[in-house]
Amino acid sequence: MAESRTIRFGIIGTGSIAARFVVGLAHVPGAAAVGTYNRTLSKAFAFNAQHNIPHTYDSVAALLASDIDAVYIATPHPSHASLSIAALQAGRAVLCEKPAAISTAELDAVLAVARDTGVLYMEAMKPPFFPLYREIRQRIDAGEIGEVRFVRAGFANPNVPAGHAVLDPAQAGGSLLDIGIYGAFLAVDWLGAALDVQALGRIGPSGVDTFASIQSRHERGISQLYCGLDCGGSGEALIAGCSGHIVIHEKWWNPSRATVVCANGHREELASIPQGSGLNYETAHFCELLRVSQHESSTVSWPHSRNALELILLAQQKI
Ligand SMILES: NC(=O)c1ccc[n+]([C@@H]2O[C@H](COP(=O)([O-])OP(=O)(O)OC[C@H]3O[C@@H](n4cnc5c(N)ncnc54)[C@H](OP(=O)(O)O)[C@@H]3O)[C@@H](O)[C@H]2O)c1
C-alpha cells in the first residue's frame, strides 16, 4: 500500500467504543472512517451523521465489499471471531476489540485464516501503545529495574448498568473476559505465557463472574491480577524487577502517570497525558503495519492475544 494513501476503515458495531475509536481516528494522520454497519440500522445512520461518515451498509457483507482497507470490530464478544474471519477472507485488515475471541479454538481459527490469507490481524489491546507504556518499555529494556519477575494489576468497575452485555452470559460477559483481559495482557507481556493459574471469584446474579482474583506462574515470573464488576479497585499496576519496580497509577490501562523506583534509591515520576481518545495510538500502529504490508504486530502479537485469553479462560474454569 502506498505510503501516502489514506487508510479507509469500515466500522462494525456503532456503540460506545466505536464512538471513541472515531474520536481517536481524528488524531491518526492518513486514516478515515468511511463506512459503518450496525445491527440496528437507524443507530448507524445517527452515528454517521454525528461523526461525518459517508456510507452506511445494511449487512456486514456489503460493508466488506465496499472500498475499505480495514475494519474495526466493536460488537459484543461472541461475534468477534466470526466477524474477524469474514473480514480477513474478504481481504480486509482487522483491528478487533478485546477479547479477540471467547475460546482458544475460536482464536486459533481466526489466526489460521490470518496466516493463510496474509492479511493483517490485531486485537485492539490499547495499553501498550500509549506513550507512557512505550517509555516504560524503553526503561525496562534499558535495565532500570532489572529483569521483570512479578506483575500485579487490577481493574474493577462497579458501575455497570443492569442489562449491559457485560452482565449477560449469552454475550460472553463477565469481569474476566471484559476487563480481566487487560491485566492478563500485562502479565503475559512481561512474563510470558501462564503455566499454572489459580483463581478465586464470585458469580453474580446474572450468571457471569463479577469478581476474580488470580495468581499465575508464568515462563519468567509470577502475576497477581484482579478484576471486578461488583466492587471498586485502585486501578494500579506494579511491574517489579530484580533491581527496582514501576507503579503505573490509576487507570493503568489508559496509562498517564507512573513512578519508577530503582534499588539504588533513584525515584522518578513519569507523566504523559494521552491525546485524543487514547485508542488513536493502537490505530496509528495498526495503520503503520498496513502501510508496510505486515500481517502481525510485535506489540500485540498473536501469541500475546492467545496467551492472555488462555490465562483468562483457565481462571474462568476455576471460579
Ligand atoms: N478498548 C476499550 O477501551 C473498550 C472499552 C469498552 C468496550 N470495549 C469492547 O468493545 C466491544 C463493544 O463494547 P461497547 O461498550 O461499545 O458496547 P455497546 O456500546 O453496547 O455497543 C455494542 C454494539 O454492538 C452491536 N451489537 C450488539 N449485539 C450484537 C450482535 N449480537 N451482533 C452484532 N452486533 C451487535 C450493538 O448494536 P445495536 O445498536 O443494535 O444495539 C452496538 O452497535 C466489546 O467487545 C467490549 O469489550 C473496548
The ligand as an SDF file (V2000), in Angstrom:
LIG
                    3D

 48 52  0  0  0  0  0  0  0  0999 V2000
  -10.8650   -0.8450   24.1590 N   0  0  0  0  0  0  0  0  0  0  0  0
  -11.6600   -0.2900   25.0540 C   0  0  0  0  0  0  0  0  0  0  0  0
  -11.2980    0.6520   25.7480 O   0  0  0  0  0  0  0  0  0  0  0  0
  -13.0570   -0.8270   25.1890 C   0  0  0  0  0  0  0  0  0  0  0  0
  -13.9600   -0.1700   26.0190 C   0  0  0  0  0  0  0  0  0  0  0  0
  -15.2640   -0.6240   26.0630 C   0  0  0  0  0  0  0  0  0  0  0  0
  -15.6440   -1.7410   25.3320 C   0  0  0  0  0  0  0  0  0  0  0  0
  -14.7110   -2.3930   24.5620 N   0  0  0  0  0  0  0  0  0  0  0  0
  -15.0980   -3.5670   23.7820 C   0  0  0  0  0  0  0  0  0  0  0  0
  -15.8210   -3.0990   22.6460 O   0  0  0  0  0  0  0  0  0  0  0  0
  -16.8720   -4.0130   22.3110 C   0  0  0  0  0  0  0  0  0  0  0  0
  -18.1850   -3.2560   22.2590 C   0  0  0  0  0  0  0  0  0  0  0  0
  -18.3930   -2.6310   23.5100 O   0  0  0  0  0  0  0  0  0  0  0  0
  -19.2700   -1.2910   23.6390 P   0  0  0  0  0  0  0  0  0  0  0  0
  -19.0200   -0.7950   25.0130 O   0  0  0  0  0  0  0  0  0  0  0  0
  -19.0550   -0.3840   22.5060 O   0  0  0  0  0  0  0  0  0  0  0  0
  -20.7300   -1.9120   23.5700 O   0  0  0  0  0  0  0  0  0  0  0  0
  -22.0840   -1.1660   23.1670 P   0  0  0  0  0  0  0  0  0  0  0  0
  -22.0000    0.2790   23.4160 O   0  0  0  0  0  0  0  0  0  0  0  0
  -23.1660   -1.9500   23.8130 O   0  0  0  0  0  0  0  0  0  0  0  0
  -22.1490   -1.3780   21.5770 O   0  0  0  0  0  0  0  0  0  0  0  0
  -22.2590   -2.6600   21.0330 C   0  0  0  0  0  0  0  0  0  0  0  0
  -22.5200   -2.5620   19.5510 C   0  0  0  0  0  0  0  0  0  0  0  0
  -22.5980   -3.8960   19.0210 O   0  0  0  0  0  0  0  0  0  0  0  0
  -23.9000   -4.0750   18.4240 C   0  0  0  0  0  0  0  0  0  0  0  0
  -24.3930   -5.4290   18.7500 N   0  0  0  0  0  0  0  0  0  0  0  0
  -24.9750   -5.8310   19.8960 C   0  0  0  0  0  0  0  0  0  0  0  0
  -25.2590   -7.1350   19.8350 N   0  0  0  0  0  0  0  0  0  0  0  0
  -24.8780   -7.5520   18.6180 C   0  0  0  0  0  0  0  0  0  0  0  0
  -24.9120   -8.7910   17.9640 C   0  0  0  0  0  0  0  0  0  0  0  0
  -25.4120   -9.8790   18.5660 N   0  0  0  0  0  0  0  0  0  0  0  0
  -24.4260   -8.8560   16.7080 N   0  0  0  0  0  0  0  0  0  0  0  0
  -23.9360   -7.7580   16.0900 C   0  0  0  0  0  0  0  0  0  0  0  0
  -23.8700   -6.5530   16.6780 N   0  0  0  0  0  0  0  0  0  0  0  0
  -24.3290   -6.4500   17.9290 C   0  0  0  0  0  0  0  0  0  0  0  0
  -24.7850   -3.0300   19.0100 C   0  0  0  0  0  0  0  0  0  0  0  0
  -25.8150   -2.7930   18.0720 O   0  0  0  0  0  0  0  0  0  0  0  0
  -27.2320   -2.1400   18.4480 P   0  0  0  0  0  0  0  0  0  0  0  0
  -27.0570   -0.6700   18.2060 O   0  0  0  0  0  0  0  0  0  0  0  0
  -28.1890   -2.7710   17.5080 O   0  0  0  0  0  0  0  0  0  0  0  0
  -27.5070   -2.4720   19.8760 O   0  0  0  0  0  0  0  0  0  0  0  0
  -23.8140   -1.8760   19.2040 C   0  0  0  0  0  0  0  0  0  0  0  0
  -23.6120   -1.1780   17.9970 O   0  0  0  0  0  0  0  0  0  0  0  0
  -16.8040   -5.1280   23.3500 C   0  0  0  0  0  0  0  0  0  0  0  0
  -16.0640   -6.1810   22.8180 O   0  0  0  0  0  0  0  0  0  0  0  0
  -16.0170   -4.5100   24.5010 C   0  0  0  0  0  0  0  0  0  0  0  0
  -15.2710   -5.4720   25.2410 O   0  0  0  0  0  0  0  0  0  0  0  0
  -13.4490   -1.9360   24.4670 C   0  0  0  0  0  0  0  0  0  0  0  0
  1  2  1  0
  2  3  2  0
  2  4  1  0
  4  5  1  0
  4 48  2  0
  5  6  2  0
  6  7  1  0
  7  8  2  0
  8  9  1  0
  8 48  1  0
  9 10  1  0
  9 46  1  0
 10 11  1  0
 11 12  1  0
 11 44  1  0
 12 13  1  0
 13 14  1  0
 14 15  2  0
 14 16  1  0
 14 17  1  0
 17 18  1  0
 18 19  2  0
 18 20  1  0
 18 21  1  0
 21 22  1  0
 22 23  1  0
 23 24  1  0
 23 42  1  0
 24 25  1  0
 25 26  1  0
 25 36  1  0
 26 27  1  0
 26 35  1  0
 27 28  2  0
 28 29  1  0
 29 30  1  0
 29 35  2  0
 30 31  1  0
 30 32  2  0
 32 33  1  0
 33 34  2  0
 34 35  1  0
 36 37  1  0
 36 42  1  0
 37 38  1  0
 38 39  2  0
 38 40  1  0
 38 41  1  0
 42 43  1  0
 44 45  1  0
 44 46  1  0
 46 47  1  0
M  CHG  2   8   1  16  -1
M  END
$$$$
